[in-house]
């Protein structure tokens, strides 16, 4: 049916945008705008630590969700600009603390706070915190 095909196309398009945004958040460390570089960065983190790779994706997702909730421009969110600082903040907390429930919550809170600070200076800056 035509409605089903439209729905599946829409879901695939949304999924591609989410994957692109999450991977681009990680690749801004090398200042390129290419999804494949972001995926390569995540694979590198995954080879080093599966937990840190999952936390990098979580940090990016938290930053994107926070930016969405505060009303950031949609195309900046889709470009991955709002997940970068959140990703680094969450990874930093989990890198320096033993991973427990409290440190996990602290990491997520730090990702939200990093995004809020980023929003307060009205710029999707890359390496602010």
N, C-alpha and C positions, 0 to 999 in steps of 0.2 A: 504494500500500500504506500501511497505517496506521503502520507503523514508520518509513517514509520521511518521512511528514508530521510525526511527532513529532520526528524527527531535525532536519528543516529548521526546525521551529518553535524547537527548542532552539538551533540555530546562529544563527538570526535574533535571538533574545532575547539571547544572549551578545554578538553583534556590536553590538546596540543599547546594551548596558551598557558595552561598551568605548568606543564612540563618545561616549556620554554622559560617562563618566569622564574621557576625554581632553579633551573640550571644556570640562567644568566646571573642570578644573585651570587652564585659562587664564582663566576668567571670575571667579575668586575675587579678582582684582585690583580688581574693581568691586563686590565683596561682594553678589552676587546668586546665587541658586540656580536658574539657568535655563540649559538646554543651548544655547538659541538665542543668548544673550548670549556664551557661550563660543565658539560658531561664528563670531559676528560679530567677536570679538576675533582669532580665528585668521585670518579673512579680512583684517582690517586689517593684521595682521603679514605675511600673504601678499602684499598689495598693496605693502607696503614692501620685503619681501625674501622670496622663495620659500625661500631657504636657512634663514632664521631661523624661518619658519613650520614647516618640516620639523624643525628642531632643537627648537622648542617642543613639538611632538608627541613627539619622541624623549625629551626631558627628562621629560615627563609620564609616558610609558611606563616609563622607567627608574625613576622614583619609585614608580609603582604596582607594578612588579615587585619592587623592593627591599622595599617594605612587605609585599607578599605573602610574600616569602621570610623575613622576620623575624616573621611571624605577626600582623600588624596586623588589626584588626577588619575583616571583609569589607565591612560596610556603609559604613565610612569610606573604604575603597578605592574602592568603587563610586560614592561621592559625589564623588570626585576630590580629597579632602583631602590625600592623600599625594603627589600629583604636583606640587603648586603650588611648593614650595620647590625641588624638583629641576629643574623647568622653568626657574625664574628663575636657578638656579645655572649650569645648562648654557648658557643664553642669555648670562649675564654673561661667562663665560669666552670664548665664541665671539665676543662683541661686542668685547672688548678685545684679543684676540689674532688674528693672521692665522690663518685656518682651514687647519690642516695636520693630518697624522695625529696628531702629538703633542698639539696643542691639542684635537683631537677627543677623544682618550683622556682628557686632563685634564678636559674638560668632562663626560664621562660619569662619571668618578671623582668629580668635584665634586658631581654630581647624586646619586650613591650616598651620599657623605659627608653631604650636606645632609639626606637622608632619615634616615640613621642618627642625626644630631644631633637631628633632630625626634623620632625614636623614643626617644632617651635622655632627653628631657624629658617623655616620656609624654603627648604632646599632639600632635594634628594641627593645630598652630598655622599660621597663614596666612603671616605675614611675618617669620619669625624670623631667617633669615640676612641 
